[in-house]
Amino acid sequence: SEAQVTSDEGLNAYGASTWGQFFVYQGFNAHAGWMHTSSTVDNVDQFAETVVRRGGDWAYRYGRETRPLAARVVTIRVRRADGSMGERRFTTWRTHHGPITATRDGRWIATALMWRPVPALEQSWLRTKATDLAAYVAVGERKANSSNDTLFADDRGEIAFLMPQFMPVRDDRVDYTRPVDGSDPATDWRGLHALATLPSVANPRVGWVHNTNDWPWSAAGPDSPKAADYPRYMDQVGANARGEHADLLLTGRRGWTPERLRAAAYDPYLPAFARLLPGLVAAWRALPAGDPRRGSLAAPVATLARWDHRWGYDSVATSLAVFWGDQLWHEVGAFAQAERVNVPDYIATRVTPAAKLAALEAAVARLTRDFGGWRTPWRAINRFQRLDDAIRPHFDDARPSTPVPFTSAQWGSLASFGAKAWPGSRRYYGTSGNSFVAIVEFGARVKATAVMAGGQSGDPASPHFADQIDRYASGRLRPVYFHPDELAGHVERVYRPGER
């Protein structure tokens, strides 16, 4: 949800909160702003333990030692079949690496991850009061952020890309992307990295930083950290098409204004398809003269061949390309992820011409079956719908919905709308992607615009349950009333928590 949180102790933060948080997760105050992306670091590891019986107790091997497994009984209240309440008790186990969470090939798996709940809460709260980069980094010395990269800017003109501060030091010769041998002391964590040793970037000469849930090696163009200078575990995912898109838009450009930044955020280019579709076209052109697909696929291929790889409400090529790409993603995505290869890279380099053509046939058939023909504009497929306040999303093609022109981020769209067909629906409905979008300009007086996905209220009876859908879809951000004098004429109700 979107909120401004203020206090008489100097707190004045605006932005988005998630998961029931009482602090602004990403947003800004009068002097500084911060936003988070999902980091690609590897800082959660699994240790395959060699468990043995010692006397009547469980133990595990560690080097030349045999150590006792720590046991703890956990009691959980449960509801019985007759509706009454009862208790169930479970014995949990842990080694010095962490709790036992699974078994694999006869070995118990201990999971090592950050468990610093109080410092994590402190860091999440105190960073909302940081007014410059030095103060923000000082809060980060708690090393209690394990999952988020951070993009930072302040009214001094400082910018930064910051890696998660919780980063265990490990032997880089070991492959931590898979369970490691817990009986070998060489695999143990060796404390935490100092913040100065992480691949972060502060005030790069290029004048910008970005991240799209991808690796840190392109965060600041030529001023980015170099992968060769850091352990492999600093990145386990790699690049993505969205990052490529950001590079194209940012490189060589200066003189950014809020409107130019907004236009860039909604730039319709889809670099993944610019790379992938030439292979499909070449596969069709290589068909022998007598192959029936030269006729049946001629018009769809021609549509894709002349497309400019830009999404749009009325784009037939966007519909065809997304259905083709989704078919291939479904077929090879698991194989690509198992080999830790970017899925578009896998499609480009490992999918055969025959499989690419078969996927196009499947896309044409599905569009024809579900929408009456493959020449279906994207607006007829890709929709935003918010029917009620149910936790589990559900959708209805017969109920009102709003077209959204942008696609999933997996094809390189910066404006992201993660949509798919749901049980009982033919249309695509989105449940991920852009949720809170803001553009903030710092100066003597901070100025900002923003938009929420759908609406601010979770009450279907509220006029604010779905009143931002059109702005969300079109990228028409609304003013943020950050300063008290800006609220005049815009306050609907004043109340204290707990009052109706």
NORGIGI-V382366 format. One record per helix or strand of 3 or more residues. SS is the DSSP state (~ for helix, > for strand). FROM is the first residue (numbers start at 1). TO is the last residue. If there is no record, write none. Layout:
BEGIN
SS|FROM|TO + SS|FROM|TO
END
This chain:
BEGIN
>|2|6 + >|12|16 + >|26|28 + >|32|38 + >|45|49 + >|51|54 + >|57|62 + >|65|68 + >|70|79 + >|85|95 + >|98|104 + >|107|112 + ~|117|129 + ~|133|140 + >|148|154 + >|159|162 + ~|185|187 + ~|195|197 + ~|216|218 + ~|221|223 + ~|227|229 + ~|232|234 + ~|241|250 + ~|258|265 + ~|271|285 + ~|293|296 + ~|298|305 + ~|316|338 + ~|343|350 + ~|353|371 + ~|378|380 + >|382|384 + ~|409|411 + >|417|421 + >|428|433 + >|436|441 + >|447|452 + ~|469|474 + ~|484|486
END
